[in-house]
Amino acid sequence: MKMEKNVFEQLSEINVNDKTEKKGKFTYLSWSFAWEQLKKIAPDSFTTVYHDVNTNMPYFLSKAGAIVKVGVTVNGLEHVSYLPVMDFKNKAVKPEQLEMMGVNKAIQRCTVKAIACLLYTSPSPRDGLL
Protein backbone atom coordinates (compact mmCIF):
# COMPACT_ATOMS: atom_id res chain seq x y z
CA MET A 1 0.00 0.00 0.00
CA LYS A 2 1.45 3.35 -1.09
CA MET A 3 1.20 6.16 1.47
CA GLU A 4 0.22 9.63 0.34
CA LYS A 5 2.95 12.26 0.64
CA ASN A 6 2.45 14.95 3.27
CA VAL A 7 2.61 18.69 2.58
CA PHE A 8 6.27 18.88 3.61
CA GLU A 9 7.29 16.15 1.20
CA GLN A 10 5.34 17.67 -1.67
CA LEU A 11 6.67 21.19 -1.12
CA SER A 12 10.26 20.03 -0.68
CA GLU A 13 10.16 18.35 -4.10
CA ILE A 14 9.39 21.61 -5.93
CA ASN A 15 12.45 23.06 -7.66
CA VAL A 16 12.07 26.83 -7.33
CA ASN A 17 15.48 27.78 -8.75
CA ASP A 18 14.03 29.09 -12.02
CA LYS A 19 11.34 31.05 -10.11
CA THR A 20 13.68 33.19 -8.01
CA GLU A 21 15.00 36.63 -8.81
CA LYS A 22 18.17 38.31 -7.64
CA LYS A 23 18.07 41.79 -6.10
CA GLY A 24 21.50 42.90 -5.03
CA LYS A 25 23.06 40.13 -2.96
CA PHE A 26 19.69 38.59 -2.06
CA THR A 27 17.61 35.98 -3.88
CA TYR A 28 13.83 36.23 -3.66
CA LEU A 29 11.00 33.84 -4.40
CA SER A 30 7.80 35.49 -5.59
CA TRP A 31 5.10 35.40 -2.90
CA SER A 32 2.46 34.67 -5.54
CA PHE A 33 4.40 31.63 -6.81
CA ALA A 34 4.94 30.31 -3.27
CA TRP A 35 1.26 30.80 -2.44
CA GLU A 36 0.15 29.13 -5.69
CA GLN A 37 2.30 26.07 -4.99
CA LEU A 38 1.02 25.76 -1.43
CA LYS A 39 -2.63 26.10 -2.48
CA LYS A 40 -2.18 23.39 -5.13
CA ILE A 41 -1.05 21.00 -2.41
CA ALA A 42 -3.16 22.21 0.51
CA PRO A 43 -6.14 24.18 -0.89
CA ASP A 44 -7.60 24.91 2.55
CA SER A 45 -4.47 26.84 3.60
CA PHE A 46 -4.88 30.47 4.60
CA THR A 47 -2.86 33.41 5.86
CA THR A 48 -3.36 35.66 8.83
CA VAL A 49 -1.79 39.11 8.89
CA TYR A 50 -1.64 40.20 12.52
CA HIS A 51 -2.54 43.75 13.51
CA ASP A 52 -1.45 45.79 16.50
CA VAL A 53 -4.48 45.81 18.83
CA ASN A 54 -3.81 49.44 19.83
CA THR A 55 -3.53 50.92 16.32
CA ASN A 56 -5.24 48.28 14.14
CA MET A 57 -2.29 48.63 11.76
CA PRO A 58 -0.71 45.52 10.15
CA TYR A 59 2.65 46.14 11.84
CA PHE A 60 4.13 46.52 15.29
CA LEU A 61 6.29 49.55 16.19
CA SER A 62 9.16 49.94 18.60
CA LYS A 63 12.01 52.43 18.86
CA ALA A 64 14.08 50.02 16.76
CA GLY A 65 11.63 49.94 13.86
CA ALA A 66 8.56 48.17 12.57
CA ILE A 67 7.93 44.45 12.23
CA VAL A 68 5.15 42.45 10.57
CA LYS A 69 3.73 39.14 11.75
CA VAL A 70 2.16 36.66 9.33
CA GLY A 71 0.77 33.22 9.99
CA VAL A 72 0.20 30.53 7.38
CA THR A 73 -2.22 27.80 8.46
CA VAL A 74 -1.93 24.42 6.74
CA ASN A 75 -4.01 21.44 7.79
CA GLY A 76 -5.01 23.25 10.97
CA LEU A 77 -1.41 24.02 12.06
CA GLU A 78 -0.28 27.65 11.99
CA HIS A 79 3.30 28.59 11.13
CA VAL A 80 4.09 32.16 12.24
CA SER A 81 6.91 34.34 10.93
CA TYR A 82 8.11 37.83 11.73
CA LEU A 83 9.96 40.19 9.42
CA PRO A 84 11.15 43.77 9.86
CA VAL A 85 9.93 46.42 7.46
CA MET A 86 13.01 47.22 5.38
CA ASP A 87 14.18 49.83 2.91
CA PHE A 88 15.64 49.19 -0.55
CA LYS A 89 18.99 48.29 1.07
CA ASN A 90 17.29 45.65 3.25
CA LYS A 91 17.91 47.70 6.38
CA ALA A 92 15.17 47.98 8.98
CA VAL A 93 13.40 51.33 8.72
CA LYS A 94 13.00 53.64 11.68
CA PRO A 95 9.42 54.42 12.76
CA GLU A 96 9.59 57.93 11.30
CA GLN A 97 10.58 56.46 7.88
CA LEU A 98 7.75 53.94 7.79
CA GLU A 99 5.55 53.94 4.69
CA MET A 100 2.81 51.54 3.69
CA MET A 101 4.48 50.22 0.51
CA GLY A 102 7.33 48.96 2.68
CA VAL A 103 4.81 47.38 5.06
CA ASN A 104 3.06 45.68 2.13
CA LYS A 105 6.34 44.29 0.78
CA ALA A 106 7.29 43.05 4.26
CA ILE A 107 3.93 41.25 4.58
CA GLN A 108 4.42 39.51 1.22
CA ARG A 109 8.01 38.52 2.05
CA CYS A 110 6.92 37.32 5.47
CA THR A 111 4.25 35.16 3.82
CA VAL A 112 6.94 33.42 1.74
CA LYS A 113 9.06 33.04 4.87
CA ALA A 114 6.16 31.41 6.72
CA ILE A 115 5.58 29.03 3.81
CA ALA A 116 9.30 28.20 3.79
CA CYS A 117 9.06 27.46 7.51
CA LEU A 118 6.76 24.59 6.59
CA LEU A 119 9.84 22.91 5.16
CA TYR A 120 11.68 23.18 8.47
CA THR A 121 8.89 22.57 10.95
CA SER A 122 6.75 19.90 9.30
CA PRO A 123 7.48 16.31 10.24
CA SER A 124 9.40 14.43 7.62
CA PRO A 125 10.56 10.85 7.21
CA ARG A 126 14.09 12.11 7.93
CA ASP A 127 12.94 13.12 11.41
CA GLY A 128 11.70 9.62 12.13
CA LEU A 129 8.31 11.13 13.05
CA LEU A 130 6.31 9.57 10.23
MODELLER restraints for C-alpha pairs under 7 A, 6 or more apart:
rsr = mdl.restraints
at = mdl.atoms
rsr.add(forms.Gaussian(group=physical.xy_distance, feature=features.Distance(at['CA:7:A'], at['CA:41:A']), mean=6.61, stdev=0.5))
rsr.add(forms.Gaussian(group=physical.xy_distance, feature=features.Distance(at['CA:8:A'], at['CA:118:A']), mean=6.46, stdev=0.5))
rsr.add(forms.Gaussian(group=physical.xy_distance, feature=features.Distance(at['CA:8:A'], at['CA:119:A']), mean=5.61, stdev=0.5))
rsr.add(forms.Gaussian(group=physical.xy_distance, feature=features.Distance(at['CA:8:A'], at['CA:122:A']), mean=5.80, stdev=0.5))
rsr.add(forms.Gaussian(group=physical.xy_distance, feature=features.Distance(at['CA:8:A'], at['CA:124:A']), mean=6.76, stdev=0.5))
rsr.add(forms.Gaussian(group=physical.xy_distance, feature=features.Distance(at['CA:9:A'], at['CA:124:A']), mean=6.97, stdev=0.5))
rsr.add(forms.Gaussian(group=physical.xy_distance, feature=features.Distance(at['CA:12:A'], at['CA:119:A']), mean=6.53, stdev=0.5))
rsr.add(forms.Gaussian(group=physical.xy_distance, feature=features.Distance(at['CA:19:A'], at['CA:29:A']), mean=6.37, stdev=0.5))
rsr.add(forms.Gaussian(group=physical.xy_distance, feature=features.Distance(at['CA:20:A'], at['CA:27:A']), mean=6.35, stdev=0.5))
rsr.add(forms.Gaussian(group=physical.xy_distance, feature=features.Distance(at['CA:20:A'], at['CA:28:A']), mean=5.31, stdev=0.5))
rsr.add(forms.Gaussian(group=physical.xy_distance, feature=features.Distance(at['CA:20:A'], at['CA:29:A']), mean=4.54, stdev=0.5))
rsr.add(forms.Gaussian(group=physical.xy_distance, feature=features.Distance(at['CA:20:A'], at['CA:30:A']), mean=6.76, stdev=0.5))
rsr.add(forms.Gaussian(group=physical.xy_distance, feature=features.Distance(at['CA:21:A'], at['CA:27:A']), mean=5.62, stdev=0.5))
rsr.add(forms.Gaussian(group=physical.xy_distance, feature=features.Distance(at['CA:21:A'], at['CA:28:A']), mean=5.30, stdev=0.5))
rsr.add(forms.Gaussian(group=physical.xy_distance, feature=features.Distance(at['CA:21:A'], at['CA:29:A']), mean=6.58, stdev=0.5))
rsr.add(forms.Gaussian(group=physical.xy_distance, feature=features.Distance(at['CA:22:A'], at['CA:28:A']), mean=6.25, stdev=0.5))
rsr.add(forms.Gaussian(group=physical.xy_distance, feature=features.Distance(at['CA:31:A'], at['CA:108:A']), mean=5.86, stdev=0.5))
rsr.add(forms.Gaussian(group=physical.xy_distance, feature=features.Distance(at['CA:31:A'], at['CA:109:A']), mean=6.53, stdev=0.5))
rsr.add(forms.Gaussian(group=physical.xy_distance, feature=features.Distance(at['CA:31:A'], at['CA:111:A']), mean=6.78, stdev=0.5))
rsr.add(forms.Gaussian(group=physical.xy_distance, feature=features.Distance(at['CA:31:A'], at['CA:112:A']), mean=5.37, stdev=0.5))
rsr.add(forms.Gaussian(group=physical.xy_distance, feature=features.Distance(at['CA:34:A'], at['CA:112:A']), mean=6.22, stdev=0.5))
rsr.add(forms.Gaussian(group=physical.xy_distance, feature=features.Distance(at['CA:39:A'], at['CA:45:A']), mean=6.39, stdev=0.5))
rsr.add(forms.Gaussian(group=physical.xy_distance, feature=features.Distance(at['CA:42:A'], at['CA:74:A']), mean=6.73, stdev=0.5))
rsr.add(forms.Gaussian(group=physical.xy_distance, feature=features.Distance(at['CA:45:A'], at['CA:73:A']), mean=5.44, stdev=0.5))
rsr.add(forms.Gaussian(group=physical.xy_distance, feature=features.Distance(at['CA:45:A'], at['CA:74:A']), mean=4.71, stdev=0.5))
rsr.add(forms.Gaussian(group=physical.xy_distance, feature=features.Distance(at['CA:45:A'], at['CA:75:A']), mean=6.85, stdev=0.5))
rsr.add(forms.Gaussian(group=physical.xy_distance, feature=features.Distance(at['CA:46:A'], at['CA:72:A']), mean=5.79, stdev=0.5))
rsr.add(forms.Gaussian(group=physical.xy_distance, feature=features.Distance(at['CA:46:A'], at['CA:73:A']), mean=5.39, stdev=0.5))
rsr.add(forms.Gaussian(group=physical.xy_distance, feature=features.Distance(at['CA:47:A'], at['CA:70:A']), mean=6.91, stdev=0.5))
rsr.add(forms.Gaussian(group=physical.xy_distance, feature=features.Distance(at['CA:47:A'], at['CA:71:A']), mean=5.49, stdev=0.5))
rsr.add(forms.Gaussian(group=physical.xy_distance, feature=features.Distance(at['CA:47:A'], at['CA:72:A']), mean=4.46, stdev=0.5))
rsr.add(forms.Gaussian(group=physical.xy_distance, feature=features.Distance(at['CA:47:A'], at['CA:73:A']), mean=6.21, stdev=0.5))
rsr.add(forms.Gaussian(group=physical.xy_distance, feature=features.Distance(at['CA:48:A'], at['CA:70:A']), mean=5.64, stdev=0.5))
rsr.add(forms.Gaussian(group=physical.xy_distance, feature=features.Distance(at['CA:48:A'], at['CA:71:A']), mean=4.94, stdev=0.5))
rsr.add(forms.Gaussian(group=physical.xy_distance, feature=features.Distance(at['CA:48:A'], at['CA:72:A']), mean=6.41, stdev=0.5))
rsr.add(forms.Gaussian(group=physical.xy_distance, feature=features.Distance(at['CA:49:A'], at['CA:58:A']), mean=6.62, stdev=0.5))
rsr.add(forms.Gaussian(group=physical.xy_distance, feature=features.Distance(at['CA:49:A'], at['CA:69:A']), mean=6.22, stdev=0.5))
rsr.add(forms.Gaussian(group=physical.xy_distance, feature=features.Distance(at['CA:49:A'], at['CA:70:A']), mean=4.67, stdev=0.5))
rsr.add(forms.Gaussian(group=physical.xy_distance, feature=features.Distance(at['CA:49:A'], at['CA:71:A']), mean=6.52, stdev=0.5))
rsr.add(forms.Gaussian(group=physical.xy_distance, feature=features.Distance(at['CA:50:A'], at['CA:58:A']), mean=5.89, stdev=0.5))
rsr.add(forms.Gaussian(group=physical.xy_distance, feature=features.Distance(at['CA:50:A'], at['CA:69:A']), mean=5.52, stdev=0.5))
rsr.add(forms.Gaussian(group=physical.xy_distance, feature=features.Distance(at['CA:50:A'], at['CA:70:A']), mean=6.09, stdev=0.5))
rsr.add(forms.Gaussian(group=physical.xy_distance, feature=features.Distance(at['CA:51:A'], at['CA:57:A']), mean=5.18, stdev=0.5))
rsr.add(forms.Gaussian(group=physical.xy_distance, feature=features.Distance(at['CA:51:A'], at['CA:58:A']), mean=4.21, stdev=0.5))
rsr.add(forms.Gaussian(group=physical.xy_distance, feature=features.Distance(at['CA:51:A'], at['CA:59:A']), mean=5.96, stdev=0.5))
rsr.add(forms.Gaussian(group=physical.xy_distance, feature=features.Distance(at['CA:52:A'], at['CA:58:A']), mean=6.40, stdev=0.5))
rsr.add(forms.Gaussian(group=physical.xy_distance, feature=features.Distance(at['CA:52:A'], at['CA:59:A']), mean=6.22, stdev=0.5))
rsr.add(forms.Gaussian(group=physical.xy_distance, feature=features.Distance(at['CA:52:A'], at['CA:60:A']), mean=5.76, stdev=0.5))
rsr.add(forms.Gaussian(group=physical.xy_distance, feature=features.Distance(at['CA:58:A'], at['CA:68:A']), mean=6.63, stdev=0.5))
rsr.add(forms.Gaussian(group=physical.xy_distance, feature=features.Distance(at['CA:59:A'], at['CA:66:A']), mean=6.29, stdev=0.5))
rsr.add(forms.Gaussian(group=physical.xy_distance, feature=features.Distance(at['CA:59:A'], at['CA:67:A']), mean=5.56, stdev=0.5))
rsr.add(forms.Gaussian(group=physical.xy_distance, feature=features.Distance(at['CA:59:A'], at['CA:68:A']), mean=4.64, stdev=0.5))
rsr.add(forms.Gaussian(group=physical.xy_distance, feature=features.Distance(at['CA:60:A'], at['CA:66:A']), mean=5.45, stdev=0.5))
rsr.add(forms.Gaussian(group=physical.xy_distance, feature=features.Distance(at['CA:60:A'], at['CA:67:A']), mean=5.30, stdev=0.5))
rsr.add(forms.Gaussian(group=physical.xy_distance, feature=features.Distance(at['CA:60:A'], at['CA:68:A']), mean=6.31, stdev=0.5))
rsr.add(forms.Gaussian(group=physical.xy_distance, feature=features.Distance(at['CA:61:A'], at['CA:67:A']), mean=6.66, stdev=0.5))
rsr.add(forms.Gaussian(group=physical.xy_distance, feature=features.Distance(at['CA:61:A'], at['CA:95:A']), mean=6.73, stdev=0.5))
rsr.add(forms.Gaussian(group=physical.xy_distance, feature=features.Distance(at['CA:63:A'], at['CA:95:A']), mean=6.92, stdev=0.5))
rsr.add(forms.Gaussian(group=physical.xy_distance, feature=features.Distance(at['CA:64:A'], at['CA:94:A']), mean=6.34, stdev=0.5))
rsr.add(forms.Gaussian(group=physical.xy_distance, feature=features.Distance(at['CA:65:A'], at['CA:92:A']), mean=6.34, stdev=0.5))
rsr.add(forms.Gaussian(group=physical.xy_distance, feature=features.Distance(at['CA:65:A'], at['CA:93:A']), mean=5.62, stdev=0.5))
rsr.add(forms.Gaussian(group=physical.xy_distance, feature=features.Distance(at['CA:65:A'], at['CA:94:A']), mean=4.51, stdev=0.5))
rsr.add(forms.Gaussian(group=physical.xy_distance, feature=features.Distance(at['CA:65:A'], at['CA:95:A']), mean=5.11, stdev=0.5))
rsr.add(forms.Gaussian(group=physical.xy_distance, feature=features.Distance(at['CA:66:A'], at['CA:84:A']), mean=5.78, stdev=0.5))
rsr.add(forms.Gaussian(group=physical.xy_distance, feature=features.Distance(at['CA:66:A'], at['CA:85:A']), mean=5.57, stdev=0.5))
rsr.add(forms.Gaussian(group=physical.xy_distance, feature=features.Distance(at['CA:66:A'], at['CA:93:A']), mean=6.95, stdev=0.5))
rsr.add(forms.Gaussian(group=physical.xy_distance, feature=features.Distance(at['CA:66:A'], at['CA:95:A']), mean=6.31, stdev=0.5))
rsr.add(forms.Gaussian(group=physical.xy_distance, feature=features.Distance(at['CA:67:A'], at['CA:82:A']), mean=6.64, stdev=0.5))
rsr.add(forms.Gaussian(group=physical.xy_distance, feature=features.Distance(at['CA:67:A'], at['CA:83:A']), mean=5.49, stdev=0.5))
rsr.add(forms.Gaussian(group=physical.xy_distance, feature=features.Distance(at['CA:67:A'], at['CA:84:A']), mean=4.05, stdev=0.5))
rsr.add(forms.Gaussian(group=physical.xy_distance, feature=features.Distance(at['CA:67:A'], at['CA:85:A']), mean=5.53, stdev=0.5))
rsr.add(forms.Gaussian(group=physical.xy_distance, feature=features.Distance(at['CA:68:A'], at['CA:82:A']), mean=5.61, stdev=0.5))
rsr.add(forms.Gaussian(group=physical.xy_distance, feature=features.Distance(at['CA:68:A'], at['CA:83:A']), mean=5.44, stdev=0.5))
rsr.add(forms.Gaussian(group=physical.xy_distance, feature=features.Distance(at['CA:68:A'], at['CA:84:A']), mean=6.18, stdev=0.5))
rsr.add(forms.Gaussian(group=physical.xy_distance, feature=features.Distance(at['CA:68:A'], at['CA:85:A']), mean=6.95, stdev=0.5))
rsr.add(forms.Gaussian(group=physical.xy_distance, feature=features.Distance(at['CA:68:A'], at['CA:106:A']), mean=6.69, stdev=0.5))
rsr.add(forms.Gaussian(group=physical.xy_distance, feature=features.Distance(at['CA:68:A'], at['CA:107:A']), mean=6.23, stdev=0.5))
rsr.add(forms.Gaussian(group=physical.xy_distance, feature=features.Distance(at['CA:69:A'], at['CA:81:A']), mean=5.82, stdev=0.5))
rsr.add(forms.Gaussian(group=physical.xy_distance, feature=features.Distance(at['CA:69:A'], at['CA:82:A']), mean=4.58, stdev=0.5))
rsr.add(forms.Gaussian(group=physical.xy_distance, feature=features.Distance(at['CA:69:A'], at['CA:83:A']), mean=6.74, stdev=0.5))
rsr.add(forms.Gaussian(group=physical.xy_distance, feature=features.Distance(at['CA:70:A'], at['CA:80:A']), mean=5.69, stdev=0.5))
rsr.add(forms.Gaussian(group=physical.xy_distance, feature=features.Distance(at['CA:70:A'], at['CA:81:A']), mean=5.52, stdev=0.5))
rsr.add(forms.Gaussian(group=physical.xy_distance, feature=features.Distance(at['CA:70:A'], at['CA:82:A']), mean=6.52, stdev=0.5))
rsr.add(forms.Gaussian(group=physical.xy_distance, feature=features.Distance(at['CA:70:A'], at['CA:107:A']), mean=6.84, stdev=0.5))
rsr.add(forms.Gaussian(group=physical.xy_distance, feature=features.Distance(at['CA:70:A'], at['CA:110:A']), mean=6.16, stdev=0.5))
rsr.add(forms.Gaussian(group=physical.xy_distance, feature=features.Distance(at['CA:70:A'], at['CA:111:A']), mean=6.08, stdev=0.5))
rsr.add(forms.Gaussian(group=physical.xy_distance, feature=features.Distance(at['CA:71:A'], at['CA:78:A']), mean=6.01, stdev=0.5))
rsr.add(forms.Gaussian(group=physical.xy_distance, feature=features.Distance(at['CA:71:A'], at['CA:79:A']), mean=5.40, stdev=0.5))
rsr.add(forms.Gaussian(group=physical.xy_distance, feature=features.Distance(at['CA:71:A'], at['CA:80:A']), mean=4.15, stdev=0.5))
rsr.add(forms.Gaussian(group=physical.xy_distance, feature=features.Distance(at['CA:71:A'], at['CA:81:A']), mean=6.31, stdev=0.5))
rsr.add(forms.Gaussian(group=physical.xy_distance, feature=features.Distance(at['CA:71:A'], at['CA:114:A']), mean=6.56, stdev=0.5))
rsr.add(forms.Gaussian(group=physical.xy_distance, feature=features.Distance(at['CA:72:A'], at['CA:78:A']), mean=5.45, stdev=0.5))
rsr.add(forms.Gaussian(group=physical.xy_distance, feature=features.Distance(at['CA:72:A'], at['CA:79:A']), mean=5.24, stdev=0.5))
rsr.add(forms.Gaussian(group=physical.xy_distance, feature=features.Distance(at['CA:72:A'], at['CA:80:A']), mean=6.44, stdev=0.5))
rsr.add(forms.Gaussian(group=physical.xy_distance, feature=features.Distance(at['CA:72:A'], at['CA:114:A']), mean=6.07, stdev=0.5))
rsr.add(forms.Gaussian(group=physical.xy_distance, feature=features.Distance(at['CA:72:A'], at['CA:115:A']), mean=6.63, stdev=0.5))
rsr.add(forms.Gaussian(group=physical.xy_distance, feature=features.Distance(at['CA:73:A'], at['CA:79:A']), mean=6.18, stdev=0.5))
rsr.add(forms.Gaussian(group=physical.xy_distance, feature=features.Distance(at['CA:79:A'], at['CA:114:A']), mean=5.96, stdev=0.5))
rsr.add(forms.Gaussian(group=physical.xy_distance, feature=features.Distance(at['CA:79:A'], at['CA:117:A']), mean=6.90, stdev=0.5))
rsr.add(forms.Gaussian(group=physical.xy_distance, feature=features.Distance(at['CA:79:A'], at['CA:118:A']), mean=6.97, stdev=0.5))
rsr.add(forms.Gaussian(group=physical.xy_distance, feature=features.Distance(at['CA:80:A'], at['CA:114:A']), mean=5.94, stdev=0.5))
rsr.add(forms.Gaussian(group=physical.xy_distance, feature=features.Distance(at['CA:81:A'], at['CA:110:A']), mean=6.23, stdev=0.5))
rsr.add(forms.Gaussian(group=physical.xy_distance, feature=features.Distance(at['CA:81:A'], at['CA:113:A']), mean=6.56, stdev=0.5))
rsr.add(forms.Gaussian(group=physical.xy_distance, feature=features.Distance(at['CA:81:A'], at['CA:114:A']), mean=5.18, stdev=0.5))
rsr.add(forms.Gaussian(group=physical.xy_distance, feature=features.Distance(at['CA:82:A'], at['CA:110:A']), mean=6.39, stdev=0.5))
rsr.add(forms.Gaussian(group=physical.xy_distance, feature=features.Distance(at['CA:83:A'], at['CA:106:A']), mean=6.48, stdev=0.5))
rsr.add(forms.Gaussian(group=physical.xy_distance, feature=features.Distance(at['CA:83:A'], at['CA:110:A']), mean=5.75, stdev=0.5))
rsr.add(forms.Gaussian(group=physical.xy_distance, feature=features.Distance(at['CA:84:A'], at['CA:92:A']), mean=5.89, stdev=0.5))
rsr.add(forms.Gaussian(group=physical.xy_distance, feature=features.Distance(at['CA:84:A'], at['CA:106:A']), mean=6.85, stdev=0.5))
rsr.add(forms.Gaussian(group=physical.xy_distance, feature=features.Distance(at['CA:85:A'], at['CA:92:A']), mean=5.67, stdev=0.5))
rsr.add(forms.Gaussian(group=physical.xy_distance, feature=features.Distance(at['CA:85:A'], at['CA:93:A']), mean=6.14, stdev=0.5))
rsr.add(forms.Gaussian(group=physical.xy_distance, feature=features.Distance(at['CA:85:A'], at['CA:102:A']), mean=6.00, stdev=0.5))
rsr.add(forms.Gaussian(group=physical.xy_distance, feature=features.Distance(at['CA:85:A'], at['CA:103:A']), mean=5.74, stdev=0.5))
rsr.add(forms.Gaussian(group=physical.xy_distance, feature=features.Distance(at['CA:85:A'], at['CA:106:A']), mean=5.35, stdev=0.5))
rsr.add(forms.Gaussian(group=physical.xy_distance, feature=features.Distance(at['CA:86:A'], at['CA:92:A']), mean=4.27, stdev=0.5))
rsr.add(forms.Gaussian(group=physical.xy_distance, feature=features.Distance(at['CA:86:A'], at['CA:93:A']), mean=5.31, stdev=0.5))
rsr.add(forms.Gaussian(group=physical.xy_distance, feature=features.Distance(at['CA:86:A'], at['CA:102:A']), mean=6.52, stdev=0.5))
rsr.add(forms.Gaussian(group=physical.xy_distance, feature=features.Distance(at['CA:87:A'], at['CA:93:A']), mean=6.05, stdev=0.5))
rsr.add(forms.Gaussian(group=physical.xy_distance, feature=features.Distance(at['CA:87:A'], at['CA:102:A']), mean=6.91, stdev=0.5))
rsr.add(forms.Gaussian(group=physical.xy_distance, feature=features.Distance(at['CA:123:A'], at['CA:129:A']), mean=5.95, stdev=0.5))
rsr.add(forms.Gaussian(group=physical.xy_distance, feature=features.Distance(at['CA:123:A'], at['CA:130:A']), mean=6.83, stdev=0.5))
rsr.add(forms.Gaussian(group=physical.xy_distance, feature=features.Distance(at['CA:124:A'], at['CA:130:A']), mean=6.32, stdev=0.5))
